[in-house]
Amino acid sequence: MPKNGMLIRITLALAAAAVVSTLAVAGAGAAPAKSSGGSLTGAGSSLIAPAVAVWSQLYKNATINYAAIGSGGGIAQISARNVDFGASDAPLTKSQGDGCHGCVQIPWALTATSPVVNVPGVAADKLRLTGTVLANIYLGNVTQWNDPAIKQLNPGLKLPNTKITPVHRSDGSGDTYVFTNYLSKVNKTWKSKVGCATSVSWPTGVGGNKNDGVAAIVRSTPGTIGYVSVAYTIANHLSLARLKNAAGQYVLPTINTIEASAQLVKSAKIPANNKISITNPPKSKEYEHAYPLATFTYVIVPQSSPKAVQLKAFVTWALGSRAQSSIKRLVFAPMPSVVVKKAKSTLATIHS
């Protein structure tokens, strides 16, 4: 159990309840199966928490206890060996890898981080944004919803003269990594002044704790813009911004647009440490419908663990077709076969 779990542990039952309307595909009404292989404890990414909640209902070989404390917290907990596995949407940095003392990171799900907005008078999912405008909002350069830069992208929309309040994560977050990774690719000023990390020095805005915190602020506060993983947009009925990709298309995060981004790894060699970035796919017909904020998310496991057998069994199962299909309703897309193959190869190196 994580040391700080008393305050921030999200039980799998609560995580499932938060997305209850989306879980029919996983077998509605089914009680958790009794495990035959003990228990596994994990902590980290709130992005993956809804998926783990679904998996915990389906997996029969162990009880899975997971604390959604953010990617940074998950890395810290597995590094201290307070849990059996960590989870992060940001790949380990060199120092984090060294500090984890023999951990491997394994991609085990594919989804997206998404800009969400609360703009008075604008219908859900109608607002268009580009990466440049998004960066300028978070840099504090674009401060009103009827700014000419936004109006130019949205002919026909009646944009209010309302102040923009950017909302960001206040905890160490893989979603922040994905978001800032994308902004660093599309905006030189962002790259030089803010950069890419799980925690950054935000030029403006207010912070929310975990995906739930950001979602709550945006849902309840007119004029806000934030970013959350897609599953939380469903659970919180949030309005998404249509984001312009490099091919010039304004796209929403769907299974198809996320899969289109994941095509980036088909012809590229996956590095030994499994660090994969699929944000901002290039301008080409192949990526015409690609969502520019798609991401893999990782389970972090010690190569040497007293629970090696249980860990390998659970992660192998999570990579399988049944587990991957069970989370499609949460907008987790099937992973490319080349990524699954590499994930299983890495998993095979875990031992007791």
FENTAMO-V18498 format. One record per backbone hydrogen bond with DSSP energy under -0.5 kcal/mol. NH is the residue of the N-H (numbers start at 1). CO is the residue of the C=O. Records with the same first field share a line. If there is no record, write none. Layout:
NH->CO + CO
This chain:
5->2
7->4
8->4
9->5
11->9
15->11
16->12
17->13
18->14
19->15 + 16
20->17
22->19
23->20
26->23
27->24
28->24
30->27
33->57
36->60
40->63
42->65
43->85
44->67
45->87
50->46
52->48
53->49
54->50
55->51
56->52
57->53 + 54
58->54 + 55
59->55
63->38
64->62
65->40 + 63
66->64
67->42
68->66
69->44 + 67
70->44
72->172
73->172
74->70
75->71
76->72
77->73
78->74
79->75
80->76
81->78
82->77
83->77
84->41
85->41
86->300
87->43
88->298
97->93
98->94
99->95
100->96
101->98
102->97
104->301
106->299
108->297
109->297
110->333
111->295
113->293
114->228
116->226
117->239
118->224
120->118
122->119
123->121
126->123
129->242
134->130
135->131
136->132
137->133
138->134
139->135
140->136 + 137
141->136
142->136
143->141
145->162
147->144
150->147
151->147
152->148
153->149 + 150
154->150 + 151
157->154
159->157
162->160
164->143
165->223
166->164
167->225
168->206
170->208
171->208
173->198
177->173
178->174
179->175
180->176
181->177
182->178
183->179
184->180
185->181 + 182
186->182
187->183
191->187
192->188
193->189
194->190
195->190
202->200
206->166
208->168
210->208
213->209
214->210
215->211
216->212
217->213
218->214
219->215
220->216
221->217
222->220
223->118
224->221
225->165
226->116
228->114
230->112
232->229
233->229 + 230
234->230
235->231
236->232
237->234
238->233
239->117
240->238
241->115
242->127
243->241 + 251
244->129
245->249
246->281
248->245
251->243 + 249
254->252
258->254
259->255
260->256
261->257
262->258
263->259 + 260
264->261
265->262
266->263
267->263
274->271
276->274
280->292
284->282
287->284
288->285
290->287
291->257
294->291
295->111
297->109
298->88
299->106
300->86
301->104 + 299
303->102
305->303 + 351
308->305
311->307
312->308
313->309
314->310
315->311
316->312
317->313
318->314
319->315
320->317
323->317
324->320
325->321
326->322
327->323 + 324
328->325
330->327
331->328
332->327
333->110 + 331
339->336
340->336
341->337
342->338
343->339
344->340
345->341
346->342
347->343
348->344
349->346
350->347
351->303
